[in-house]
Each structure stands twice: as C-alpha cells, then as structure tokens.
Amino acid sequence: NLERINGKPVYHFIGEGKSYSFFDKFFKVRDRYESYVDTASLLPYKFIRNVDEGGHKIYNNVSFNQTTNTATSTNGVFKITNCMQDVVSSMYYARNINFDKYKPGDKIPFDMFLDDEVNHLYLRYMGKEIVKTRYGKFHSIKFKPLLLKGTMFEGGEKMNVWVSDDENHLALRVESPISVGSIKVDMMGYKNLKYPLTSMISSR
C-alpha cells in the first residue's frame, strides 16, 4: 500500500508466512514482517518483526533515522551504517539492482539491521538462466543472498533466487533448505506491473 509517515510518502510492505495446520504440531510458524519504505530512496523508515517459529517468539519495532544513522528499536537506540536495509526492504533493494553491471560470481554488498545488530551481507550474482516455474517459462536472473543463521533458515549461500530478466525483476522462484526440510516458492500470479513482462517465454 501507499501510505504516509511524518508527511512523507512510503510503501507499506507486508510479508507473512505460516505453516500448514498439519505441520503445526512439528514446527509451528506464524511470521509477520512489515516495512515502511521511502518511495524515492527505497530506504526503510520503520520495520516491525512479529514472529513465532517453533515456540521461539520475537517482537521488535524499529524506527530508522537514515540521516543520523541511528535505529530506535523496542530494546534501545543503536548506531547504523549508511543506506541501512531491513529484512523486507532488502528484497526490494535486490530487485532494483542493475545486474548488467556485474559478472557471474560477483558479490554485491549491503547492510541489514536485524536483532538490533548491523549485519554486513551480500548477494552473489550467479548469471542468467531460463527457469521453468509453475506459472511458465522465463528468462531469469539468478542470485544467492547470504543468509543469517536462524531458527528456520540455515546460514550461508544456500538460498537460490530467480527474478525476471526484464525491468520488473519480478520474483519467479526461491529455493532454500530450512531446519525441517526445504522450501520451493514459485510465483503464481502478478498484477499492476510497471513494465511489460518481456522475460516470459511461455505460460504453463
């Protein structure tokens, strides 16, 4: 949604994840992430994390001051680096990278604030591939984000992400091992794209 914070226009992004009821008795997941991001710079003003992963619960409400390089969270005030991202805003940061400037194997660094700490992370650009998803076949850009080890995801470069090789950089597929198996996420639909989906080769 398009909203306003302190009179400034922001995108309000919400990411939710939950386990199927059948799996709740093994590892119950109820996650909600919210990010309020400046429409011009794509830097976050506010980030809310409310998660329950296997009984491990975390709530944190963070306000960013990208001018003074500080983050005020539920737990205090912390110094941050320039151009700080959060968990959700970093996904949109990744989608706005001009990958044509890089060659396969290159690392693209960025900083992310999580658990009241500044984490120095990167995306590793893997090149261009044709990927076949449940929605259709696409020309795609592949990269591996460096993940922090948590209750669900393993750390390191184990996640693979494919985005459309056009100006939308639409998320097409994500694959990753998790603590209780693995996940594969395919795009099932889209709407209100800014640019034509020229990367599509064929629909399913």
PyMOL commands that place a pseudoatom at each C-alpha (Angstrom):
pseudoatom trace, name=CA, resn=ASN, resi=1, chain=A, elem=C, hetatm=0, pos=[0.000, 0.000, 0.000]
pseudoatom trace, name=CA, resn=LEU, resi=2, chain=A, elem=C, hetatm=0, pos=[0.992, 3.651, -0.493]
pseudoatom trace, name=CA, resn=GLU, resi=3, chain=A, elem=C, hetatm=0, pos=[0.846, 5.479, 2.847]
pseudoatom trace, name=CA, resn=ARG, resi=4, chain=A, elem=C, hetatm=0, pos=[2.482, 8.437, 4.620]
pseudoatom trace, name=CA, resn=ILE, resi=5, chain=A, elem=C, hetatm=0, pos=[4.805, 8.672, 7.629]
pseudoatom trace, name=CA, resn=ASN, resi=6, chain=A, elem=C, hetatm=0, pos=[5.589, 12.129, 9.038]
pseudoatom trace, name=CA, resn=GLY, resi=7, chain=A, elem=C, hetatm=0, pos=[4.103, 13.619, 5.859]
pseudoatom trace, name=CA, resn=LYS, resi=8, chain=A, elem=C, hetatm=0, pos=[6.379, 11.594, 3.581]
pseudoatom trace, name=CA, resn=PRO, resi=9, chain=A, elem=C, hetatm=0, pos=[5.067, 9.047, 1.058]
pseudoatom trace, name=CA, resn=VAL, resi=10, chain=A, elem=C, hetatm=0, pos=[6.040, 5.458, 1.855]
pseudoatom trace, name=CA, resn=TYR, resi=11, chain=A, elem=C, hetatm=0, pos=[5.374, 1.987, 0.544]
pseudoatom trace, name=CA, resn=HIS, resi=12, chain=A, elem=C, hetatm=0, pos=[3.942, -0.284, 3.232]
pseudoatom trace, name=CA, resn=PHE, resi=13, chain=A, elem=C, hetatm=0, pos=[5.182, -3.819, 2.551]
pseudoatom trace, name=CA, resn=ILE, resi=14, chain=A, elem=C, hetatm=0, pos=[3.855, -6.809, 4.496]
pseudoatom trace, name=CA, resn=GLY, resi=15, chain=A, elem=C, hetatm=0, pos=[5.350, -10.287, 4.430]
pseudoatom trace, name=CA, resn=GLU, resi=16, chain=A, elem=C, hetatm=0, pos=[3.578, -13.163, 6.159]
pseudoatom trace, name=CA, resn=GLY, resi=17, chain=A, elem=C, hetatm=0, pos=[4.476, -16.805, 6.499]
pseudoatom trace, name=CA, resn=LYS, resi=18, chain=A, elem=C, hetatm=0, pos=[2.793, -19.688, 8.292]
pseudoatom trace, name=CA, resn=SER, resi=19, chain=A, elem=C, hetatm=0, pos=[2.982, -23.443, 8.374]
pseudoatom trace, name=CA, resn=TYR, resi=20, chain=A, elem=C, hetatm=0, pos=[0.094, -25.631, 7.262]
pseudoatom trace, name=CA, resn=SER, resi=21, chain=A, elem=C, hetatm=0, pos=[-2.011, -26.809, 10.197]
pseudoatom trace, name=CA, resn=PHE, resi=22, chain=A, elem=C, hetatm=0, pos=[-0.841, -30.401, 9.600]
pseudoatom trace, name=CA, resn=PHE, resi=23, chain=A, elem=C, hetatm=0, pos=[2.757, -29.382, 10.357]
pseudoatom trace, name=CA, resn=ASP, resi=24, chain=A, elem=C, hetatm=0, pos=[1.949, -27.156, 13.343]
pseudoatom trace, name=CA, resn=LYS, resi=25, chain=A, elem=C, hetatm=0, pos=[2.478, -29.984, 15.817]
pseudoatom trace, name=CA, resn=PHE, resi=26, chain=A, elem=C, hetatm=0, pos=[6.016, -30.476, 14.475]
pseudoatom trace, name=CA, resn=PHE, resi=27, chain=A, elem=C, hetatm=0, pos=[7.129, -26.879, 13.882]
pseudoatom trace, name=CA, resn=LYS, resi=28, chain=A, elem=C, hetatm=0, pos=[4.543, -24.128, 14.071]
pseudoatom trace, name=CA, resn=VAL, resi=29, chain=A, elem=C, hetatm=0, pos=[5.336, -20.935, 12.157]
pseudoatom trace, name=CA, resn=ARG, resi=30, chain=A, elem=C, hetatm=0, pos=[3.434, -17.647, 12.384]
pseudoatom trace, name=CA, resn=ASP, resi=31, chain=A, elem=C, hetatm=0, pos=[5.591, -14.839, 10.983]
pseudoatom trace, name=CA, resn=ARG, resi=32, chain=A, elem=C, hetatm=0, pos=[4.697, -11.261, 10.094]
pseudoatom trace, name=CA, resn=TYR, resi=33, chain=A, elem=C, hetatm=0, pos=[7.150, -8.662, 8.830]
pseudoatom trace, name=CA, resn=GLU, resi=34, chain=A, elem=C, hetatm=0, pos=[6.243, -5.067, 7.961]
pseudoatom trace, name=CA, resn=SER, resi=35, chain=A, elem=C, hetatm=0, pos=[8.382, -2.384, 6.368]
pseudoatom trace, name=CA, resn=TYR, resi=36, chain=A, elem=C, hetatm=0, pos=[7.601, 1.270, 5.619]
pseudoatom trace, name=CA, resn=VAL, resi=37, chain=A, elem=C, hetatm=0, pos=[9.934, 2.362, 2.822]
pseudoatom trace, name=CA, resn=ASP, resi=38, chain=A, elem=C, hetatm=0, pos=[10.656, 5.778, 1.303]
pseudoatom trace, name=CA, resn=THR, resi=39, chain=A, elem=C, hetatm=0, pos=[9.186, 5.820, -2.215]
pseudoatom trace, name=CA, resn=ALA, resi=40, chain=A, elem=C, hetatm=0, pos=[12.192, 7.679, -3.661]
pseudoatom trace, name=CA, resn=SER, resi=41, chain=A, elem=C, hetatm=0, pos=[15.216, 6.105, -1.941]
pseudoatom trace, name=CA, resn=LEU, resi=42, chain=A, elem=C, hetatm=0, pos=[13.694, 2.679, -1.105]
pseudoatom trace, name=CA, resn=LEU, resi=43, chain=A, elem=C, hetatm=0, pos=[15.257, 3.007, 2.367]
pseudoatom trace, name=CA, resn=PRO, resi=44, chain=A, elem=C, hetatm=0, pos=[13.115, 1.967, 5.348]
pseudoatom trace, name=CA, resn=TYR, resi=45, chain=A, elem=C, hetatm=0, pos=[11.651, 4.386, 7.895]
pseudoatom trace, name=CA, resn=LYS, resi=46, chain=A, elem=C, hetatm=0, pos=[10.082, 1.684, 10.072]
pseudoatom trace, name=CA, resn=PHE, resi=47, chain=A, elem=C, hetatm=0, pos=[10.291, -2.089, 10.453]
pseudoatom trace, name=CA, resn=ILE, resi=48, chain=A, elem=C, hetatm=0, pos=[8.116, -4.407, 12.557]
pseudoatom trace, name=CA, resn=ARG, resi=49, chain=A, elem=C, hetatm=0, pos=[9.007, -8.033, 13.212]
pseudoatom trace, name=CA, resn=ASN, resi=50, chain=A, elem=C, hetatm=0, pos=[6.482, -10.284, 14.949]
pseudoatom trace, name=CA, resn=VAL, resi=51, chain=A, elem=C, hetatm=0, pos=[7.419, -13.949, 14.650]
pseudoatom trace, name=CA, resn=ASP, resi=52, chain=A, elem=C, hetatm=0, pos=[6.747, -17.291, 16.281]
pseudoatom trace, name=CA, resn=GLU, resi=53, chain=A, elem=C, hetatm=0, pos=[8.903, -20.104, 14.904]
pseudoatom trace, name=CA, resn=GLY, resi=54, chain=A, elem=C, hetatm=0, pos=[8.612, -23.372, 16.797]
pseudoatom trace, name=CA, resn=GLY, resi=55, chain=A, elem=C, hetatm=0, pos=[7.746, -21.519, 20.003]
pseudoatom trace, name=CA, resn=HIS, resi=56, chain=A, elem=C, hetatm=0, pos=[10.634, -19.064, 19.604]
pseudoatom trace, name=CA, resn=LYS, resi=57, chain=A, elem=C, hetatm=0, pos=[8.903, -15.673, 19.699]
pseudoatom trace, name=CA, resn=ILE, resi=58, chain=A, elem=C, hetatm=0, pos=[10.348, -12.272, 18.777]
pseudoatom trace, name=CA, resn=TYR, resi=59, chain=A, elem=C, hetatm=0, pos=[8.728, -8.856, 18.599]
pseudoatom trace, name=CA, resn=ASN, resi=60, chain=A, elem=C, hetatm=0, pos=[10.703, -5.780, 17.563]
pseudoatom trace, name=CA, resn=ASN, resi=61, chain=A, elem=C, hetatm=0, pos=[9.524, -2.373, 16.342]
pseudoatom trace, name=CA, resn=VAL, resi=62, chain=A, elem=C, hetatm=0, pos=[12.318, -0.346, 14.743]
pseudoatom trace, name=CA, resn=SER, resi=63, chain=A, elem=C, hetatm=0, pos=[12.357, 3.277, 13.533]
pseudoatom trace, name=CA, resn=PHE, resi=64, chain=A, elem=C, hetatm=0, pos=[15.247, 4.271, 11.268]
pseudoatom trace, name=CA, resn=ASN, resi=65, chain=A, elem=C, hetatm=0, pos=[16.822, 7.701, 11.005]
pseudoatom trace, name=CA, resn=GLN, resi=66, chain=A, elem=C, hetatm=0, pos=[18.872, 7.383, 7.837]
pseudoatom trace, name=CA, resn=THR, resi=67, chain=A, elem=C, hetatm=0, pos=[20.214, 10.951, 8.307]
pseudoatom trace, name=CA, resn=THR, resi=68, chain=A, elem=C, hetatm=0, pos=[21.692, 10.499, 11.790]
pseudoatom trace, name=CA, resn=ASN, resi=69, chain=A, elem=C, hetatm=0, pos=[22.463, 6.799, 11.168]
pseudoatom trace, name=CA, resn=THR, resi=70, chain=A, elem=C, hetatm=0, pos=[20.514, 5.570, 14.180]
pseudoatom trace, name=CA, resn=ALA, resi=71, chain=A, elem=C, hetatm=0, pos=[17.873, 2.914, 14.720]
pseudoatom trace, name=CA, resn=THR, resi=72, chain=A, elem=C, hetatm=0, pos=[15.465, 3.076, 17.670]
pseudoatom trace, name=CA, resn=SER, resi=73, chain=A, elem=C, hetatm=0, pos=[14.053, -0.354, 18.442]
pseudoatom trace, name=CA, resn=THR, resi=74, chain=A, elem=C, hetatm=0, pos=[11.891, -1.864, 21.164]
pseudoatom trace, name=CA, resn=ASN, resi=75, chain=A, elem=C, hetatm=0, pos=[15.151, -2.524, 23.019]
pseudoatom trace, name=CA, resn=GLY, resi=76, chain=A, elem=C, hetatm=0, pos=[17.036, 0.760, 22.671]
pseudoatom trace, name=CA, resn=VAL, resi=77, chain=A, elem=C, hetatm=0, pos=[18.924, 3.080, 20.301]
pseudoatom trace, name=CA, resn=PHE, resi=78, chain=A, elem=C, hetatm=0, pos=[21.614, 1.676, 18.014]
pseudoatom trace, name=CA, resn=LYS, resi=79, chain=A, elem=C, hetatm=0, pos=[24.174, 3.099, 15.600]
pseudoatom trace, name=CA, resn=ILE, resi=80, chain=A, elem=C, hetatm=0, pos=[23.720, 2.004, 11.984]
pseudoatom trace, name=CA, resn=THR, resi=81, chain=A, elem=C, hetatm=0, pos=[25.627, 2.415, 8.738]
pseudoatom trace, name=CA, resn=ASN, resi=82, chain=A, elem=C, hetatm=0, pos=[24.640, 4.325, 5.608]
pseudoatom trace, name=CA, resn=CYS, resi=83, chain=A, elem=C, hetatm=0, pos=[21.783, 3.072, 3.422]
pseudoatom trace, name=CA, resn=MET, resi=84, chain=A, elem=C, hetatm=0, pos=[20.531, 0.615, 6.037]
pseudoatom trace, name=CA, resn=GLN, resi=85, chain=A, elem=C, hetatm=0, pos=[18.028, -2.032, 4.956]
pseudoatom trace, name=CA, resn=ASP, resi=86, chain=A, elem=C, hetatm=0, pos=[15.678, -4.294, 6.880]
pseudoatom trace, name=CA, resn=VAL, resi=87, chain=A, elem=C, hetatm=0, pos=[14.556, -7.849, 6.073]
pseudoatom trace, name=CA, resn=VAL, resi=88, chain=A, elem=C, hetatm=0, pos=[11.708, -6.790, 3.779]
pseudoatom trace, name=CA, resn=SER, resi=89, chain=A, elem=C, hetatm=0, pos=[13.214, -3.666, 2.198]
pseudoatom trace, name=CA, resn=SER, resi=90, chain=A, elem=C, hetatm=0, pos=[16.327, -5.654, 1.248]
pseudoatom trace, name=CA, resn=MET, resi=91, chain=A, elem=C, hetatm=0, pos=[14.174, -7.763, -1.089]
pseudoatom trace, name=CA, resn=TYR, resi=92, chain=A, elem=C, hetatm=0, pos=[13.122, -4.645, -2.991]
pseudoatom trace, name=CA, resn=TYR, resi=93, chain=A, elem=C, hetatm=0, pos=[16.702, -3.371, -2.910]
pseudoatom trace, name=CA, resn=ALA, resi=94, chain=A, elem=C, hetatm=0, pos=[17.735, -6.608, -4.620]
pseudoatom trace, name=CA, resn=ARG, resi=95, chain=A, elem=C, hetatm=0, pos=[15.035, -6.222, -7.275]
pseudoatom trace, name=CA, resn=ASN, resi=96, chain=A, elem=C, hetatm=0, pos=[16.329, -2.741, -8.164]
pseudoatom trace, name=CA, resn=ILE, resi=97, chain=A, elem=C, hetatm=0, pos=[19.947, -3.746, -8.752]
pseudoatom trace, name=CA, resn=ASN, resi=98, chain=A, elem=C, hetatm=0, pos=[21.254, -3.303, -12.291]
pseudoatom trace, name=CA, resn=PHE, resi=99, chain=A, elem=C, hetatm=0, pos=[22.742, -6.780, -12.688]
pseudoatom trace, name=CA, resn=ASP, resi=100, chain=A, elem=C, hetatm=0, pos=[24.131, -5.898, -16.120]
pseudoatom trace, name=CA, resn=LYS, resi=101, chain=A, elem=C, hetatm=0, pos=[26.959, -4.127, -14.268]
pseudoatom trace, name=CA, resn=TYR, resi=102, chain=A, elem=C, hetatm=0, pos=[28.175, -7.401, -12.757]
pseudoatom trace, name=CA, resn=LYS, resi=103, chain=A, elem=C, hetatm=0, pos=[29.628, -10.682, -13.927]
pseudoatom trace, name=CA, resn=PRO, resi=104, chain=A, elem=C, hetatm=0, pos=[28.763, -14.155, -12.551]
pseudoatom trace, name=CA, resn=GLY, resi=105, chain=A, elem=C, hetatm=0, pos=[30.365, -14.732, -9.161]
pseudoatom trace, name=CA, resn=ASP, resi=106, chain=A, elem=C, hetatm=0, pos=[30.459, -11.049, -8.179]
pseudoatom trace, name=CA, resn=LYS, resi=107, chain=A, elem=C, hetatm=0, pos=[29.356, -10.082, -4.666]
pseudoatom trace, name=CA, resn=ILE, resi=108, chain=A, elem=C, hetatm=0, pos=[27.019, -7.099, -4.251]
pseudoatom trace, name=CA, resn=PRO, resi=109, chain=A, elem=C, hetatm=0, pos=[27.282, -5.880, -0.621]
pseudoatom trace, name=CA, resn=PHE, resi=110, chain=A, elem=C, hetatm=0, pos=[24.560, -4.303, 1.515]
pseudoatom trace, name=CA, resn=ASP, resi=111, chain=A, elem=C, hetatm=0, pos=[23.908, -3.821, 5.242]
pseudoatom trace, name=CA, resn=MET, resi=112, chain=A, elem=C, hetatm=0, pos=[20.807, -5.054, 7.064]
pseudoatom trace, name=CA, resn=PHE, resi=113, chain=A, elem=C, hetatm=0, pos=[19.581, -4.299, 10.604]
pseudoatom trace, name=CA, resn=LEU, resi=114, chain=A, elem=C, hetatm=0, pos=[18.185, -7.353, 12.403]
pseudoatom trace, name=CA, resn=ASP, resi=115, chain=A, elem=C, hetatm=0, pos=[18.029, -8.354, 16.074]
pseudoatom trace, name=CA, resn=ASP, resi=116, chain=A, elem=C, hetatm=0, pos=[19.402, -4.910, 16.992]
pseudoatom trace, name=CA, resn=GLU, resi=117, chain=A, elem=C, hetatm=0, pos=[22.601, -5.564, 15.060]
pseudoatom trace, name=CA, resn=VAL, resi=118, chain=A, elem=C, hetatm=0, pos=[24.099, -4.328, 11.799]
pseudoatom trace, name=CA, resn=ASN, resi=119, chain=A, elem=C, hetatm=0, pos=[24.814, -7.293, 9.530]
pseudoatom trace, name=CA, resn=HIS, resi=120, chain=A, elem=C, hetatm=0, pos=[27.204, -6.934, 6.597]
pseudoatom trace, name=CA, resn=LEU, resi=121, chain=A, elem=C, hetatm=0, pos=[25.676, -9.123, 3.901]
pseudoatom trace, name=CA, resn=TYR, resi=122, chain=A, elem=C, hetatm=0, pos=[25.823, -9.536, 0.136]
pseudoatom trace, name=CA, resn=LEU, resi=123, chain=A, elem=C, hetatm=0, pos=[24.118, -11.014, -2.890]
pseudoatom trace, name=CA, resn=ARG, resi=124, chain=A, elem=C, hetatm=0, pos=[26.208, -13.235, -5.152]
pseudoatom trace, name=CA, resn=TYR, resi=125, chain=A, elem=C, hetatm=0, pos=[25.212, -12.761, -8.775]
pseudoatom trace, name=CA, resn=MET, resi=126, chain=A, elem=C, hetatm=0, pos=[25.092, -16.161, -10.499]
pseudoatom trace, name=CA, resn=GLY, resi=127, chain=A, elem=C, hetatm=0, pos=[24.229, -15.120, -14.041]
pseudoatom trace, name=CA, resn=LYS, resi=128, chain=A, elem=C, hetatm=0, pos=[21.247, -15.569, -16.344]
pseudoatom trace, name=CA, resn=GLU, resi=129, chain=A, elem=C, hetatm=0, pos=[19.223, -18.734, -16.837]
pseudoatom trace, name=CA, resn=ILE, resi=130, chain=A, elem=C, hetatm=0, pos=[15.976, -19.993, -18.297]
pseudoatom trace, name=CA, resn=VAL, resi=131, chain=A, elem=C, hetatm=0, pos=[13.772, -21.127, -15.409]
pseudoatom trace, name=CA, resn=LYS, resi=132, chain=A, elem=C, hetatm=0, pos=[10.563, -23.126, -15.676]
pseudoatom trace, name=CA, resn=THR, resi=133, chain=A, elem=C, hetatm=0, pos=[8.073, -22.386, -12.894]
pseudoatom trace, name=CA, resn=ARG, resi=134, chain=A, elem=C, hetatm=0, pos=[4.512, -23.468, -12.234]
pseudoatom trace, name=CA, resn=TYR, resi=135, chain=A, elem=C, hetatm=0, pos=[3.411, -20.211, -13.871]
pseudoatom trace, name=CA, resn=GLY, resi=136, chain=A, elem=C, hetatm=0, pos=[5.526, -20.502, -17.008]
pseudoatom trace, name=CA, resn=LYS, resi=137, chain=A, elem=C, hetatm=0, pos=[8.992, -20.398, -18.552]
pseudoatom trace, name=CA, resn=PHE, resi=138, chain=A, elem=C, hetatm=0, pos=[11.113, -17.259, -18.217]
pseudoatom trace, name=CA, resn=HIS, resi=139, chain=A, elem=C, hetatm=0, pos=[14.436, -15.661, -18.998]
pseudoatom trace, name=CA, resn=SER, resi=140, chain=A, elem=C, hetatm=0, pos=[15.734, -15.012, -15.486]
pseudoatom trace, name=CA, resn=ILE, resi=141, chain=A, elem=C, hetatm=0, pos=[18.490, -13.531, -13.354]
pseudoatom trace, name=CA, resn=LYS, resi=142, chain=A, elem=C, hetatm=0, pos=[19.808, -15.816, -10.613]
pseudoatom trace, name=CA, resn=PHE, resi=143, chain=A, elem=C, hetatm=0, pos=[21.475, -14.761, -7.374]
pseudoatom trace, name=CA, resn=LYS, resi=144, chain=A, elem=C, hetatm=0, pos=[22.292, -16.166, -3.942]
pseudoatom trace, name=CA, resn=PRO, resi=145, chain=A, elem=C, hetatm=0, pos=[21.729, -13.944, -0.889]
pseudoatom trace, name=CA, resn=LEU, resi=146, chain=A, elem=C, hetatm=0, pos=[23.995, -14.516, 2.109]
pseudoatom trace, name=CA, resn=LEU, resi=147, chain=A, elem=C, hetatm=0, pos=[21.612, -15.600, 4.875]
pseudoatom trace, name=CA, resn=LEU, resi=148, chain=A, elem=C, hetatm=0, pos=[21.951, -15.251, 8.630]
pseudoatom trace, name=CA, resn=LYS, resi=149, chain=A, elem=C, hetatm=0, pos=[21.531, -18.491, 10.551]
pseudoatom trace, name=CA, resn=GLY, resi=150, chain=A, elem=C, hetatm=0, pos=[18.213, -18.503, 12.422]
pseudoatom trace, name=CA, resn=THR, resi=151, chain=A, elem=C, hetatm=0, pos=[15.557, -20.831, 13.765]
pseudoatom trace, name=CA, resn=MET, resi=152, chain=A, elem=C, hetatm=0, pos=[14.243, -21.615, 10.265]
pseudoatom trace, name=CA, resn=PHE, resi=153, chain=A, elem=C, hetatm=0, pos=[16.904, -20.847, 7.660]
pseudoatom trace, name=CA, resn=GLU, resi=154, chain=A, elem=C, hetatm=0, pos=[20.436, -22.139, 7.541]
pseudoatom trace, name=CA, resn=GLY, resi=155, chain=A, elem=C, hetatm=0, pos=[23.185, -19.560, 7.210]
pseudoatom trace, name=CA, resn=GLY, resi=156, chain=A, elem=C, hetatm=0, pos=[25.409, -19.056, 4.179]
pseudoatom trace, name=CA, resn=GLU, resi=157, chain=A, elem=C, hetatm=0, pos=[24.769, -19.035, 0.432]
pseudoatom trace, name=CA, resn=LYS, resi=158, chain=A, elem=C, hetatm=0, pos=[22.226, -21.848, 0.342]
pseudoatom trace, name=CA, resn=MET, resi=159, chain=A, elem=C, hetatm=0, pos=[19.214, -19.936, -0.959]
pseudoatom trace, name=CA, resn=ASN, resi=160, chain=A, elem=C, hetatm=0, pos=[18.700, -19.519, -4.713]
pseudoatom trace, name=CA, resn=VAL, resi=161, chain=A, elem=C, hetatm=0, pos=[16.543, -16.726, -6.111]
pseudoatom trace, name=CA, resn=TRP, resi=162, chain=A, elem=C, hetatm=0, pos=[15.409, -16.211, -9.712]
pseudoatom trace, name=CA, resn=VAL, resi=163, chain=A, elem=C, hetatm=0, pos=[13.895, -12.902, -10.850]
pseudoatom trace, name=CA, resn=SER, resi=164, chain=A, elem=C, hetatm=0, pos=[12.565, -11.993, -14.276]
pseudoatom trace, name=CA, resn=ASP, resi=165, chain=A, elem=C, hetatm=0, pos=[15.167, -10.693, -16.716]
pseudoatom trace, name=CA, resn=ASP, resi=166, chain=A, elem=C, hetatm=0, pos=[13.266, -7.519, -17.559]
pseudoatom trace, name=CA, resn=GLU, resi=167, chain=A, elem=C, hetatm=0, pos=[12.729, -4.162, -15.887]
pseudoatom trace, name=CA, resn=ASN, resi=168, chain=A, elem=C, hetatm=0, pos=[10.308, -5.630, -13.323]
pseudoatom trace, name=CA, resn=HIS, resi=169, chain=A, elem=C, hetatm=0, pos=[12.780, -8.092, -11.753]
pseudoatom trace, name=CA, resn=LEU, resi=170, chain=A, elem=C, hetatm=0, pos=[9.708, -9.997, -10.615]
pseudoatom trace, name=CA, resn=ALA, resi=171, chain=A, elem=C, hetatm=0, pos=[10.429, -12.808, -8.132]
pseudoatom trace, name=CA, resn=LEU, resi=172, chain=A, elem=C, hetatm=0, pos=[9.850, -16.061, -10.046]
pseudoatom trace, name=CA, resn=ARG, resi=173, chain=A, elem=C, hetatm=0, pos=[11.284, -18.784, -7.822]
pseudoatom trace, name=CA, resn=VAL, resi=174, chain=A, elem=C, hetatm=0, pos=[13.001, -19.173, -4.458]
pseudoatom trace, name=CA, resn=GLU, resi=175, chain=A, elem=C, hetatm=0, pos=[14.582, -22.410, -3.228]
pseudoatom trace, name=CA, resn=SER, resi=176, chain=A, elem=C, hetatm=0, pos=[16.238, -22.980, 0.134]
pseudoatom trace, name=CA, resn=PRO, resi=177, chain=A, elem=C, hetatm=0, pos=[16.908, -25.630, 2.765]
pseudoatom trace, name=CA, resn=ILE, resi=178, chain=A, elem=C, hetatm=0, pos=[15.286, -24.947, 6.154]
pseudoatom trace, name=CA, resn=SER, resi=179, chain=A, elem=C, hetatm=0, pos=[15.686, -26.535, 9.571]
pseudoatom trace, name=CA, resn=VAL, resi=180, chain=A, elem=C, hetatm=0, pos=[12.932, -29.097, 8.939]
pseudoatom trace, name=CA, resn=GLY, resi=181, chain=A, elem=C, hetatm=0, pos=[13.407, -29.807, 5.235]
pseudoatom trace, name=CA, resn=SER, resi=182, chain=A, elem=C, hetatm=0, pos=[13.377, -27.465, 2.260]
pseudoatom trace, name=CA, resn=ILE, resi=183, chain=A, elem=C, hetatm=0, pos=[11.115, -24.958, 0.536]
pseudoatom trace, name=CA, resn=LYS, resi=184, chain=A, elem=C, hetatm=0, pos=[10.402, -24.076, -3.065]
pseudoatom trace, name=CA, resn=VAL, resi=185, chain=A, elem=C, hetatm=0, pos=[8.340, -20.977, -3.822]
pseudoatom trace, name=CA, resn=ASP, resi=186, chain=A, elem=C, hetatm=0, pos=[7.024, -20.215, -7.314]
pseudoatom trace, name=CA, resn=MET, resi=187, chain=A, elem=C, hetatm=0, pos=[5.233, -17.097, -8.496]
pseudoatom trace, name=CA, resn=MET, resi=188, chain=A, elem=C, hetatm=0, pos=[1.556, -17.955, -9.032]
pseudoatom trace, name=CA, resn=GLY, resi=189, chain=A, elem=C, hetatm=0, pos=[0.332, -14.610, -10.362]
pseudoatom trace, name=CA, resn=TYR, resi=190, chain=A, elem=C, hetatm=0, pos=[1.030, -10.901, -10.666]
pseudoatom trace, name=CA, resn=LYS, resi=191, chain=A, elem=C, hetatm=0, pos=[-0.773, -7.597, -11.187]
pseudoatom trace, name=CA, resn=ASN, resi=192, chain=A, elem=C, hetatm=0, pos=[-0.076, -3.887, -11.679]
pseudoatom trace, name=CA, resn=LEU, resi=193, chain=A, elem=C, hetatm=0, pos=[3.387, -4.344, -13.157]
pseudoatom trace, name=CA, resn=LYS, resi=194, chain=A, elem=C, hetatm=0, pos=[5.092, -1.113, -14.159]
pseudoatom trace, name=CA, resn=TYR, resi=195, chain=A, elem=C, hetatm=0, pos=[6.777, -2.634, -17.235]
pseudoatom trace, name=CA, resn=PRO, resi=196, chain=A, elem=C, hetatm=0, pos=[5.840, -5.344, -19.756]
pseudoatom trace, name=CA, resn=LEU, resi=197, chain=A, elem=C, hetatm=0, pos=[6.781, -8.891, -18.697]
pseudoatom trace, name=CA, resn=THR, resi=198, chain=A, elem=C, hetatm=0, pos=[9.096, -9.350, -21.667]
pseudoatom trace, name=CA, resn=SER, resi=199, chain=A, elem=C, hetatm=0, pos=[11.041, -12.136, -19.940]
pseudoatom trace, name=CA, resn=MET, resi=200, chain=A, elem=C, hetatm=0, pos=[8.206, -14.648, -20.297]
pseudoatom trace, name=CA, resn=ILE, resi=201, chain=A, elem=C, hetatm=0, pos=[8.913, -17.305, -22.928]
pseudoatom trace, name=CA, resn=SER, resi=202, chain=A, elem=C, hetatm=0, pos=[5.701, -19.277, -22.486]
pseudoatom trace, name=CA, resn=SER, resi=203, chain=A, elem=C, hetatm=0, pos=[2.909, -19.770, -19.972]
pseudoatom trace, name=CA, resn=ARG, resi=204, chain=A, elem=C, hetatm=0, pos=[2.298, -23.142, -18.381]
for i in range(1, 204): cmd.bond("trace and resi %d" % i, "trace and resi %d" % (i + 1))
show_as sticks, trace
zoom trace
